[in-house]
């Protein structure tokens, strides 16, 4: 389903106000909404200028600190994605103007927003920027380019930073390319967990927990304790999903288990966006 | 990629002319004041008293950062250059730390690795660890 608002603007150019964001209902329990932008699809200078007007002075300053035009553009798009995504979920009483959002940080520096009452997390690579949104439970996301090359030997890297079980798993993969792929997938899952926790990396060093694929199902991952005695003991408090976006990126989503949702697996609704221009629902 | 805000303070101690005392906070919000001349440590404070890193160390760190982030050779990096402003994500930062460990033959704790945000911080940490090594040997 594609909603395009470009036709009117194409006739008169950007001298008129850009249309409002299409408002959306909040995600339901155990549902994560995942929005992403492909920077290469955003080329219009006037559109980028419009985006820059949504940012706070601090955000603008940080964008300008980035070294080089491409990094500046991506930093701008990242803040734009966060503000416009959250603004879509404003309830009727509040303004849906992305400029009016007020962000704060939790005790560990994780960004939060009071109104609307949702959780969000952002991740970006050179070629894709993503923002995950949930209600009631914290969320963490991480995206990586599928083709990302690791400069170090993958197993040496894993031995240094991953858990013993994960190192064992990776060492059973003989094809170097497949091994690199699984390494990247694990990285995104582990990052997503730490970001969902929201307490910084010190609270959950990578070598203190194991993420492994669920047995007997095609997808889904479990967070497991690092105990040699009982690696089958997995922590049901956190849910994971691993997706492919745009055919080019892995995206890991981690949310806290919500009692009210029963045993339902994590459901992720993905949309690609160029804010104010086009939103596309990507069917899973 | 997560971003944590850290605050660092540096001030010149009048009686120690060439020493730079820097205070690094692990967590964004907790801050405890220290009185000069008497340092107390707590879970949320990490104090580092060190001479500012040698220019050669800063240069070696810059070279490794340029290589990891695939920056052009003529990119101007200073000690204050922030990894995030150069486009480094958390995976890049970890790879940079691994390269620094190999170059300087040191071992960086994971919590320290994640907290490095500038070239200066990396260089300071390296020199700190090199000094602490039991066998004194010149860094390569």
Contacts between the chains, C-beta under 8 A, distances in Angstrom:
chain1	res1	chain2	res2	distance
A	65	B	82	7.4
A	65	B	85	5.1
A	66	B	85	5.3
A	66	B	87	7.4
A	67	B	75	7.6
A	67	B	81	7.8
A	67	B	85	5.4
A	67	B	86	5.5
A	67	B	87	7.4
A	68	B	87	7.6
A	71	B	85	7.4
A	71	B	86	7.7
A	71	B	87	4.9
A	105	B	5	6.9
A	105	B	28	6.1
A	105	B	29	7.7
A	107	B	27	6.7
A	107	B	28	7.1
A	107	B	29	4.9
A	107	B	30	7.5
A	108	B	4	6.9
A	108	B	27	5.9
A	108	B	28	6.3
A	108	B	29	7.8
A	109	B	2	8.0
A	109	B	3	7.1
A	109	B	4	4.2
A	109	B	5	4.9
A	109	B	27	7.5
A	109	B	28	3.9
A	109	B	29	7.9
A	110	B	2	7.2
A	123	B	1	5.7
A	124	B	1	6.7
A	124	B	89	7.7
A	125	B	89	7.1
A	126	B	87	7.3
A	142	B	1	7.1
A	144	B	91	7.2
A	148	B	91	7.5
A	150	B	95	7.2
A	151	B	68	6.6
A	151	B	95	5.5
A	151	B	99	7.4
A	152	B	95	6.3
A	152	B	98	5.5
A	152	B	99	7.8
A	157	B	94	7.9
A	157	B	95	7.8
A	157	B	98	6.8
A	160	B	98	6.5
A	161	B	94	6.5
A	161	B	110	6.9
A	187	B	91	6.3
A	191	B	1	7.4
A	191	B	2	7.6
A	191	B	90	6.5
A	194	B	2	6.8
A	195	B	2	5.0
A	200	B	2	7.3
A	200	B	4	5.4
A	200	B	26	7.8
A	200	B	27	7.0
A	200	B	114	7.8
A	201	B	2	7.2
A	201	B	4	7.9
A	201	B	90	7.9
A	201	B	110	7.3
A	201	B	111	6.9
A	201	B	114	4.0
A	202	B	26	6.4
A	202	B	111	4.6
A	202	B	114	7.2
A	205	B	110	4.7
A	205	B	111	6.7
A	206	B	110	6.9
A	207	B	110	7.1
